[in-house]
Amino acid sequence: MKREVIRVEPLSTCLERWKAPTSAVTRSGNTIYVSGFPPFDPDTGEVVEAPIERQTELVLEQMKLCLETAGSSLENVLKCNVYCTSVDKFAAVNAVYARYFPKDPPARPDFRLRSCLAGTFRHRDRLCCCRLAFRLP
């Protein structure tokens, strides 16, 4: 199957600005792959300095935008990887995540990392999500 790259604005432009060698979304057949993103401010393209709850909302809204641009939705997510720099913040992340996936949530491993995007995360708690395997209806 042929691979298709799907631009998602403003995220594709943010990735280019950060010189990230990745596409926001790719599709092959009826499977969509969404790149992981830090909590970008949609207006400035900068990584947001905010409480972990706001960061989680931004990341999940970015994922939702990517899926909708590709013709899918959150209801079709098969797996969502969550990366956070602080295990202590997973309860707050989970509370926001549950609002986006209130019923039959996708499979999800959680990872604690020292940083989520080289050079952007210093000493504050951060969240970034990497999403994989979204099926089109």
Backbone as JSON, one array per atom type, in Angstrom:
{
  "sequence": "MKREVIRVEPLSTCLERWKAPTSAVTRSGNTIYVSGFPPFDPDTGEVVEAPIERQTELVLEQMKLCLETAGSSLENVLKCNVYCTSVDKFAAVNAVYARYFPKDPPARPDFRLRSCLAGTFRHRDRLCCCRLAFRLP",
  "N": [[0.82, -1.18, 0.0], [0.36, 2.26, -0.65], [1.97, 4.95, 1.0], [0.69, 7.83, 2.52], [1.25, 11.2, 3.26], [-0.11, 13.44, 5.53], [-0.81, 16.77, 5.97], [-1.21, 18.73, 8.86], [-2.36, 21.57, 10.08], [-1.95, 23.87, 12.78], [0.17, 22.19, 13.34], [1.95, 20.78, 11.61], [3.53, 22.85, 10.64], [4.67, 23.7, 13.06], [6.27, 21.45, 13.65], [8.08, 21.61, 11.52], [9.3, 24.05, 12.11], [10.62, 23.35, 14.47], [12.42, 21.74, 13.36], [11.98, 19.01, 13.22], [12.31, 15.78, 12.08], [9.84, 14.51, 10.96], [6.47, 13.6, 10.07], [3.24, 14.99, 10.7], [0.95, 13.37, 10.42], [0.51, 10.18, 8.96], [-0.8, 7.96, 6.5], [-1.74, 4.69, 5.59], [-3.49, 2.72, 3.56], [-6.32, 1.9, 5.39], [-5.34, 2.66, 7.83], [-4.22, 4.99, 10.19], [-1.47, 6.88, 11.29], [-0.33, 8.81, 13.93], [1.9, 11.32, 14.84], [3.85, 11.86, 17.84], [3.42, 14.61, 20.04], [4.59, 17.5, 21.8], [3.05, 19.7, 24.24], [2.06, 21.97, 22.28], [1.49, 25.45, 21.85], [-1.19, 26.47, 19.98], [-1.29, 28.93, 18.7], [1.23, 30.17, 18.81], [3.14, 28.2, 18.41], [4.99, 27.5, 20.24], [6.25, 25.52, 22.98], [4.08, 24.93, 25.63], [4.13, 26.4, 28.82], [2.61, 25.25, 31.42], [0.19, 23.98, 33.83], [0.08, 20.4, 34.33], [-2.41, 19.35, 33.67], [-3.47, 21.16, 31.77], [-1.53, 20.89, 29.78], [-2.03, 18.23, 29.06], [-4.62, 18.45, 28.01], [-4.06, 20.07, 25.75], [-2.36, 18.37, 24.24], [-4.08, 16.2, 23.73], [-6.12, 17.51, 22.33], [-4.65, 18.21, 20.08], [-4.15, 15.67, 19.04], [-6.77, 14.92, 18.46], [-7.39, 16.84, 16.48], [-5.57, 16.03, 14.49], [-6.59, 13.47, 13.85], [-9.19, 14.1, 12.95], [-8.57, 15.71, 10.74], [-7.5, 13.79, 9.11], [-9.73, 12.32, 8.57], [-10.89, 10.73, 10.54], [-11.63, 9.84, 13.98], [-11.59, 10.25, 17.61], [-12.94, 8.04, 18.57], [-12.09, 5.9, 17.09], [-9.57, 5.17, 17.87], [-7.03, 2.84, 18.44], [-4.74, 2.44, 19.98], [-2.87, 4.31, 22.32], [-0.02, 5.84, 23.26], [1.35, 7.14, 26.21], [3.55, 9.54, 27.38], [5.27, 10.82, 30.06], [6.99, 13.12, 32.14], [6.93, 12.83, 34.86], [6.03, 10.51, 37.21], [4.4, 11.01, 39.33], [2.47, 12.68, 38.32], [0.68, 11.25, 36.83], [-1.95, 10.65, 37.73], [-3.32, 13.07, 37.45], [-3.04, 13.4, 34.71], [-4.49, 11.15, 33.86], [-7.1, 11.85, 34.68], [-7.82, 13.92, 32.92], [-7.47, 12.59, 30.49], [-9.48, 10.65, 30.64], [-11.74, 12.17, 30.11], [-11.61, 12.52, 27.38], [-11.68, 9.96, 26.42], [-14.16, 8.53, 27.35], [-15.57, 6.14, 27.28], [-14.9, 2.74, 26.72], [-11.92, 2.95, 26.41], [-8.85, 3.25, 24.46], [-6.15, 0.81, 24.09], [-3.29, 1.31, 26.2], [-0.06, 2.01, 27.0], [1.95, 3.47, 29.59], [4.63, 5.71, 29.98], [7.48, 6.84, 31.74], [9.65, 9.46, 31.2], [12.82, 11.14, 30.99], [12.89, 13.45, 29.48], [10.72, 14.79, 26.95], [11.02, 16.01, 24.5], [13.87, 16.83, 23.0], [15.81, 19.41, 24.37], [13.65, 21.06, 25.03], [12.35, 20.53, 27.4], [12.87, 21.24, 30.66], [13.1, 21.52, 33.89], [10.49, 21.27, 34.68], [7.33, 19.52, 35.0], [6.28, 17.5, 32.32], [4.27, 16.52, 29.53], [3.84, 14.35, 26.83], [2.32, 12.87, 24.02], [2.24, 9.94, 22.09], [0.75, 8.63, 19.34], [-0.63, 5.72, 17.91], [-1.81, 3.57, 15.31], [-4.66, 4.02, 14.26], [-7.8, 3.32, 13.1], [-9.68, 3.83, 10.16], [-13.2, 4.28, 9.76]],
  "CA": [[0.0, 0.0, 0.0], [1.08, 3.52, -0.72], [1.94, 5.8, 2.2], [0.27, 9.21, 2.27], [1.55, 12.16, 4.32], [-1.22, 14.39, 5.69], [-0.44, 17.97, 6.72], [-2.19, 19.18, 9.86], [-1.93, 22.88, 10.56], [-0.61, 24.43, 12.69], [1.15, 21.24, 13.87], [3.0, 20.49, 10.62], [4.43, 24.0, 10.64], [5.43, 23.63, 14.33], [7.31, 20.43, 13.49], [9.11, 22.16, 10.62], [10.03, 25.07, 12.86], [11.49, 22.66, 15.41], [13.3, 20.9, 12.53], [11.7, 17.61, 13.58], [12.22, 14.99, 10.84], [8.66, 13.66, 11.05], [5.2, 14.13, 9.57], [2.2, 14.99, 11.73], [0.09, 12.21, 10.2], [0.66, 9.38, 7.75], [-1.87, 6.96, 6.33], [-1.53, 3.59, 4.66], [-4.77, 2.02, 3.53], [-7.28, 2.48, 6.34], [-4.68, 2.87, 9.11], [-3.64, 6.32, 10.35], [-0.46, 6.99, 12.33], [-0.18, 10.2, 14.36], [3.14, 11.55, 15.58], [3.76, 12.39, 19.2], [3.62, 16.05, 20.12], [4.56, 18.14, 23.11], [1.9, 20.61, 24.28], [2.29, 23.19, 21.51], [0.49, 26.51, 21.8], [-1.58, 26.5, 18.58], [-1.1, 30.26, 18.12], [2.64, 30.57, 18.72], [4.01, 27.08, 18.06], [5.92, 27.26, 21.34], [5.82, 24.55, 23.99], [3.36, 25.65, 26.68], [4.46, 26.29, 30.24], [1.29, 25.22, 32.05], [-0.02, 22.79, 34.66], [0.03, 19.16, 33.56], [-3.77, 19.17, 33.15], [-3.58, 21.95, 30.53], [-0.69, 20.24, 28.79], [-2.73, 17.04, 28.61], [-5.69, 18.91, 27.12], [-3.47, 20.51, 24.48], [-1.88, 17.21, 23.5], [-5.23, 15.43, 23.26], [-6.77, 18.31, 21.29], [-3.8, 18.06, 18.89], [-4.42, 14.35, 18.51], [-8.12, 14.99, 17.89], [-7.26, 17.6, 15.24], [-4.9, 15.17, 13.51], [-7.52, 12.42, 13.43], [-10.27, 14.69, 12.16], [-8.0, 16.12, 9.47], [-7.3, 12.56, 8.34], [-11.02, 11.7, 8.31], [-11.24, 9.77, 11.58], [-12.03, 10.47, 15.24], [-11.1, 9.6, 18.82], [-13.64, 6.77, 18.75], [-11.42, 4.85, 16.32], [-8.2, 4.97, 18.36], [-6.74, 1.51, 18.94], [-3.66, 2.48, 20.96], [-2.34, 5.64, 22.6], [1.1, 5.8, 24.21], [1.47, 8.37, 26.98], [4.88, 9.76, 27.92], [5.22, 11.92, 31.03], [8.27, 13.23, 32.85], [6.75, 12.63, 36.3], [5.06, 9.48, 37.58], [3.48, 11.63, 40.28], [1.45, 13.44, 37.6], [-0.18, 10.39, 36.03], [-3.35, 10.75, 38.17], [-3.87, 14.27, 36.81], [-3.13, 13.08, 33.27], [-5.59, 10.2, 33.69], [-8.38, 12.54, 34.84], [-8.11, 14.61, 31.66], [-7.55, 11.54, 29.45], [-10.79, 10.0, 30.76], [-12.75, 13.02, 29.47], [-11.5, 12.33, 25.93], [-12.01, 8.55, 26.16], [-15.03, 8.17, 28.48], [-16.11, 4.78, 27.15], [-14.05, 1.83, 25.96], [-10.68, 3.64, 26.01], [-7.91, 2.43, 23.71], [-5.0, 0.24, 24.81], [-2.4, 2.42, 26.51], [1.05, 1.92, 27.95], [2.43, 4.74, 30.11], [6.08, 5.73, 30.13], [8.11, 8.0, 32.36], [10.89, 9.82, 30.51], [13.51, 12.32, 31.54], [12.38, 14.56, 28.68], [9.89, 14.33, 25.84], [11.49, 16.62, 23.26], [15.21, 17.32, 23.34], [16.03, 20.84, 24.42], [12.49, 21.86, 25.38], [11.85, 20.27, 28.74], [13.94, 21.42, 31.61], [12.84, 20.96, 35.22], [9.06, 21.19, 34.96], [6.67, 18.3, 34.55], [5.84, 17.59, 30.93], [3.53, 15.42, 28.96], [3.65, 14.27, 25.39], [1.64, 11.64, 23.62], [2.52, 9.38, 20.77], [-0.41, 7.81, 19.01], [-0.43, 4.75, 16.85], [-2.84, 2.62, 14.89], [-6.04, 4.5, 14.22], [-8.5, 2.74, 11.96], [-10.79, 4.56, 9.59], [-14.42, 3.47, 9.78]],
  "C": [[0.86, 1.24, 0.0], [0.91, 4.31, 0.57], [1.6, 7.22, 1.79], [0.62, 10.06, 3.49], [0.43, 13.19, 4.35], [-0.73, 15.56, 6.53], [-1.58, 18.36, 7.65], [-1.67, 20.5, 10.41], [-2.65, 23.25, 11.85], [0.5, 23.45, 13.07], [2.27, 20.94, 12.88], [4.02, 21.62, 10.56], [5.27, 24.03, 11.91], [6.57, 22.62, 14.2], [8.44, 20.92, 12.59], [9.96, 23.2, 11.32], [11.01, 24.47, 13.84], [12.49, 21.77, 14.7], [13.18, 19.42, 12.91], [11.51, 16.81, 12.28], [11.06, 13.99, 10.89], [7.48, 14.35, 10.4], [4.19, 14.07, 10.7], [1.36, 13.72, 11.64], [0.5, 11.5, 8.92], [-0.48, 8.36, 7.72], [-1.41, 5.93, 5.32], [-2.8, 2.76, 4.68], [-5.73, 2.68, 4.48], [-6.69, 2.63, 7.74], [-4.0, 4.24, 9.11], [-2.64, 6.26, 11.5], [-0.25, 8.47, 12.63], [1.1, 10.32, 15.18], [2.86, 12.02, 16.99], [4.08, 13.87, 19.19], [3.77, 16.48, 21.56], [3.34, 19.07, 23.12], [2.22, 21.94, 23.59], [1.16, 24.18, 21.72], [0.09, 26.65, 20.34], [-1.36, 27.86, 17.91], [0.36, 30.61, 17.9], [3.57, 29.46, 18.26], [5.04, 26.78, 19.14], [5.36, 26.2, 22.28], [5.26, 25.33, 25.17], [3.94, 25.35, 28.05], [3.14, 26.38, 30.98], [1.21, 24.02, 32.97], [-0.21, 21.56, 33.77], [-1.37, 18.91, 32.98], [-3.95, 19.93, 31.83], [-2.72, 21.35, 29.43], [-1.38, 19.02, 28.2], [-3.86, 17.41, 27.66], [-5.14, 19.32, 25.76], [-3.04, 19.33, 23.62], [-3.05, 16.4, 22.94], [-6.04, 16.2, 22.21], [-5.97, 18.23, 19.98], [-4.06, 16.71, 18.24], [-5.78, 14.33, 17.82], [-8.1, 15.73, 16.55], [-6.62, 16.75, 14.14], [-5.86, 14.1, 12.97], [-8.63, 12.98, 12.56], [-9.78, 15.16, 10.81], [-7.82, 14.93, 8.54], [-8.6, 11.81, 8.07], [-11.43, 10.67, 9.34], [-11.64, 10.52, 12.84], [-11.43, 9.7, 16.41], [-11.73, 8.23, 19.03], [-12.96, 5.61, 18.05], [-10.0, 4.55, 16.78], [-8.05, 3.55, 18.91], [-5.71, 1.51, 20.06], [-3.17, 3.92, 21.1], [-1.23, 5.5, 23.63], [1.21, 7.15, 24.9], [2.86, 8.42, 27.6], [4.81, 10.98, 28.83], [6.55, 11.93, 31.78], [8.15, 13.01, 34.35], [5.66, 11.6, 36.56], [4.01, 10.06, 38.52], [2.33, 12.36, 39.59], [0.48, 12.57, 36.82], [-1.65, 10.44, 36.47], [-4.01, 11.96, 37.52], [-4.02, 14.05, 35.31], [-4.32, 12.16, 33.03], [-6.96, 10.87, 33.8], [-8.77, 13.27, 33.56], [-8.32, 13.59, 30.54], [-8.93, 10.89, 29.46], [-11.91, 10.86, 30.16], [-12.75, 12.83, 27.96], [-11.86, 10.91, 25.51], [-12.91, 8.04, 27.28], [-15.54, 6.74, 28.44], [-15.19, 3.96, 26.27], [-12.75, 2.5, 25.48], [-9.74, 2.69, 25.26], [-6.85, 1.8, 24.63], [-4.0, 1.38, 25.04], [-1.3, 2.03, 27.47], [1.45, 3.33, 28.38], [3.94, 4.64, 30.33], [6.51, 6.99, 30.87], [9.43, 8.23, 31.67], [11.54, 11.0, 31.2], [13.09, 13.57, 30.79], [11.61, 13.98, 27.51], [10.33, 14.9, 24.5], [12.81, 17.3, 23.58], [15.26, 18.84, 23.31], [14.83, 21.66, 24.86], [12.04, 21.67, 26.8], [12.99, 20.35, 29.73], [13.55, 20.77, 32.94], [11.36, 20.84, 35.55], [8.49, 19.88, 34.46], [6.13, 18.51, 33.15], [5.09, 16.34, 30.54], [3.66, 15.49, 27.45], [3.06, 12.91, 25.08], [2.12, 11.2, 22.26], [1.36, 8.44, 20.47], [-0.11, 6.92, 17.83], [-1.72, 4.03, 16.52], [-4.27, 3.1, 15.08], [-6.67, 3.93, 12.97], [-9.59, 3.69, 11.46], [-12.03, 3.67, 9.61], [-14.66, 2.8, 8.43]]
}
